Structures are given as C-alpha cells and as structure tokens.
Amino acid sequence: MNTANLKAYAPKARRDFIAAVSKQAQQFGVSAQTIHPVVVTGDICVVNGTPFPVSFAARITRLGERVERLEV
C-alpha cells in the first residue's frame, strides 16, 4: 500500500480540523485566550451576550474547563 499521499495529507487535515474546532468553540465563548462565563437565566444561558438553550450550559462549561487544563 502506497502511504505517501496519506503522509502528505494528514498534517494538513490535522491543522484544518484544529482550526474548525477552535472556530466552533469561539462561537460558544471559549478560546485559548479567553473563556467567558456562562450565565443561566431561566431557560436560556448567556455567554458573552449570546443566548443559548440552557441545555448547552453544562457542555460549554465543560469545554471551558478542558481548554483551561490544556493550557497548563
């Protein structure tokens, strides 16, 4: 099996994947530089002025905790 093409493609795919995940996390107020607090009000949670369903609160908080652990 010829793996030369895979070896050339894999690093670029990894960088693209990391960029896509980082962009999605930024929509939820989580980045390597800043982790915005999650404020739960009634049936919504607000992160950096953006409302989300309250079911997202625990997931966004957990994502922020994981990013915090990675930076150490």
C-alpha positions in Angstrom: 0.0 0.0 0.0 1.4 3.4 -1.0 1.1 5.7 2.0 2.9 8.7 0.5 -0.3 10.6 -0.3 -1.6 9.9 3.2 1.6 11.2 4.8 1.4 14.3 2.8 -2.3 14.9 3.5 -2.5 14.0 7.3 -0.7 17.1 8.7 -2.9 19.5 6.7 -6.0 17.6 7.7 -5.0 17.9 11.3 -4.4 21.6 11.1 -7.7 22.1 9.3 -9.5 20.1 12.0 -8.0 22.0 14.8 -8.9 25.3 13.1 -12.5 24.1 12.6 -12.9 23.0 16.2 -11.4 26.3 17.5 -13.7 28.3 15.4 -16.8 26.4 16.7 -15.6 26.8 20.3 -15.2 30.6 19.8 -18.9 30.7 18.9 -19.5 29.4 22.4 -17.2 31.9 24.1 -14.3 29.6 24.5 -10.8 30.3 23.1 -7.2 29.7 24.2 -7.0 33.4 25.4 -10.5 33.9 26.9 -13.1 31.7 28.5 -16.3 33.7 29.0 -18.5 32.8 32.0 -21.9 31.0 31.4 -24.8 32.9 33.0 -28.0 30.8 33.3 -31.2 32.9 33.3 -34.5 30.9 33.3 -34.5 28.6 30.3 -31.5 30.2 28.5 -27.8 30.6 29.2 -25.9 33.6 28.0 -22.3 33.5 27.1 -20.6 36.8 26.1 -24.0 38.3 25.2 -25.2 35.4 23.0 -28.2 33.3 24.2 -28.2 29.5 24.0 -30.6 26.9 25.3 -30.0 26.1 29.0 -29.0 22.5 28.0 -25.8 24.0 26.5 -24.7 25.4 29.8 -23.0 22.3 31.2 -21.4 21.5 27.9 -20.0 25.0 27.4 -18.7 25.0 31.0 -17.1 21.5 30.5 -15.5 22.7 27.2 -14.0 25.7 29.0 -12.6 23.5 31.8 -10.9 21.3 29.2 -9.4 24.2 27.4 -8.1 25.5 30.7 -6.5 22.2 31.6 -4.7 22.1 28.2 -3.1 25.5 28.6 -1.3 24.4 31.8 
